[in-house]
């Protein structure tokens, strides 16, 4: 049986993954890509409380969510969206690595 802290870490990771999925769908359906700032707390929470690996897992999922929402939205200037997406993923990855666990 897992100890209490392991269960908390899994709950934090699951909640963060669900938040990433929700924000990705909202970005796609509304076309409002400014919602992506919500990814930051979803990444920082598991990074701080569950560990760097969990933060990176959520960062990778966030990058995939950002990419898919841009790709399927059919934005007029895809090049600018890809540059913006790349910068956002770099910032989010850096945020995940700032934690000293």
N, C-alpha and C positions, 0 to 999 in steps of 0.2 A: 504494500500500500504506500502511496506517495505521502510525503509529509505535507504539512499545511503550506509551507512556503512554495513548494513546487506547484500546488494547486492554484495559488494566487498568481504565480508567474504564467501559468497556462491561461488563466482567466483574463489576465491583462493582454496577453498575446492575442487571444481570440477576439476580445473586444476591439483591439486596434485593427485587426484584419477586417472585421465587420465595418468599422468606421471608414477604412480605406475603400472598401467595396461600395458603400453608400455614397461617399463623396464622388467616386468615379462615375457612378450612375447619375448623380445629380449634375455633375459637370457636363456629361454627355447630353442628357435630356434638356437641360436649360440652356446649354451653350455658354454658360457663365463660367469661364475658367478661373475667375478670381476666387472661387471656392477652394482652390487647391491649397490655400494657406491653412486649411483645416487639417491637411496631412501632417503638419509639423507636430501638433500634440499627439497624434496617433503614432508617430515615430518616437517622440521623446519619452512618452510614458513607458513603453516596453524597454527602451534603452536604459532608462534610469532604474526601473524596478525589476526587470526580468533579465537584463544583460545585453551586452553589445550584439551578440548573435541574433537575438530576437528583434532588436532594433533594425538590424540589417535586413532581416527577413521582411519586415514591414516596409522598409525603404524600397526593396526590390518590387514588392507588390504595388507600392505607390507609383513607382516609375512605370510599371506596366499599366496601371490604371490611367495615368496621365497620357501615356502613349496611345492607348486604345481610345480614350475619349477624344483626343485630337484627331486620330486617324479616321475614326468613324463619323466624326462631325463634319468632315469634308470642308474644312476651313479654306478660305480663298488663298491665303498666303501660308502654305504648309511649311515653307522654309523657316519663316519666323516662328511658327509654332514649335518646330523641332529644336530650334536654338533655345527658345524659352523653356521647353520641356527639359532639355539637357541641363540648363542652368538650375532648374528647380531640383532635379535629381541630385546634382552635385551638392547643393545646399542641404537637402534632406539627408544625404549620406554623411556629410560633415557633421550635421546635428547628431546623428546616431553615434558617431565616433567620439564625440566630445565627452561622453560619459566615461568616468574612470571606475569601472566596476571591478 
